[in-house]
C-alpha cells in the first residue's frame, strides 16, 4: 500500500546534526534504506519537515519506515494511506453512488 509520511524534525535535534555535520549523511542513510518513491523537504506548521511517499507491502513494515527517522532525528511522524488516480479509478467509486444515494 502506498503511504504518505509527514515528518517533523525538532529544531534542537536537527540543529545539532547540522552543527556536527551529520545531518546529510543521516538523511542519505535513511533514504537509501527506506527507498521512497518520492521525498521532499520543506517547512510545515513552521517546522523543518519532510513529505515522503513509500510503498508499504505489509503493516509489519511500518516500523522499518518510521523508526529510522525517529531514532536519528527524534522526528514526529504521521502516516496515511494514499491512492493514485489509477487506484481511485479501480476503486469502484462511481458505482457507490447508486448503492448509497
C-alpha positions in Angstrom: 0.0 0.0 0.0 1.3 3.4 -0.9 1.6 5.7 2.1 2.5 9.3 2.6 4.7 10.1 5.6 4.7 13.6 7.1 7.9 14.1 9.0 8.6 16.9 11.6 12.1 17.5 12.8 12.6 19.1 16.2 14.7 22.3 16.0 17.2 21.3 18.6 17.8 17.8 17.4 18.1 18.8 13.7 20.3 21.8 14.5 22.7 19.6 16.5 23.0 17.3 13.5 23.6 20.2 11.2 26.2 21.7 13.5 28.1 18.4 13.9 28.0 17.7 10.2 25.9 14.5 10.4 22.5 15.7 9.0 23.2 15.0 5.3 24.8 11.6 6.0 21.9 10.6 8.3 19.4 11.7 5.7 21.1 9.7 2.9 21.4 6.6 5.0 17.7 6.7 5.9 16.6 7.4 2.3 18.8 4.6 0.9 17.2 2.2 3.5 13.6 3.3 3.1 13.8 3.7 -0.7 10.9 6.2 -1.1 9.0 6.7 -4.3 9.4 10.4 -3.6 10.9 12.6 -0.9 10.5 16.4 -0.4 11.8 18.6 2.4 10.1 21.8 3.3 8.5 23.6 6.2 5.2 22.5 7.7 3.5 24.4 10.5 6.6 26.4 11.0 9.0 23.5 11.5 11.5 21.6 9.4 9.6 18.9 7.7 9.6 16.2 5.1 6.9 14.6 2.9 7.9 11.0 1.9 5.9 8.6 -0.2 6.6 4.9 0.5 5.2 1.5 -0.6 4.4 -0.5 2.5 3.8 -4.1 1.4 2.6 -5.2 4.9 1.7 -3.4 8.1 4.6 -5.1 9.9 6.9 -3.0 7.7 5.6 0.3 9.1 8.2 0.4 11.9 11.0 -0.1 9.4 9.8 3.0 7.6 9.3 5.2 10.7 11.9 4.2 13.3 15.0 5.4 11.3 13.5 9.0 11.3 12.6 8.9 15.0 15.8 7.3 16.2 18.1 9.5 14.1 16.3 12.9 14.4 13.6 12.4 17.1 11.2 13.1 14.3 7.4 13.2 14.6 5.6 11.1 12.0 2.2 10.9 10.5 1.5 8.1 8.0 -1.6 8.0 5.8 -2.6 5.6 3.0 -2.9 7.4 -0.4 -4.2 6.5 -3.8 -3.0 7.4 -7.3 -5.6 8.4 -9.9 -5.4 4.8 -11.3 -6.1 3.4 -7.8 -9.1 5.7 -7.4 -10.4 4.7 -10.9 -10.1 1.0 -9.9 -11.9 1.5 -6.6 -15.5 1.3 -8.0 -16.3 4.7 -6.6 -18.7 5.5 -9.4 -21.0 2.5 -8.5 -21.1 3.6 -4.9 -23.4 6.5 -5.7 -26.1 4.1 -6.8 -25.7 1.9 -3.8 -25.6 4.7 -1.2 -27.6 7.6 -2.7 
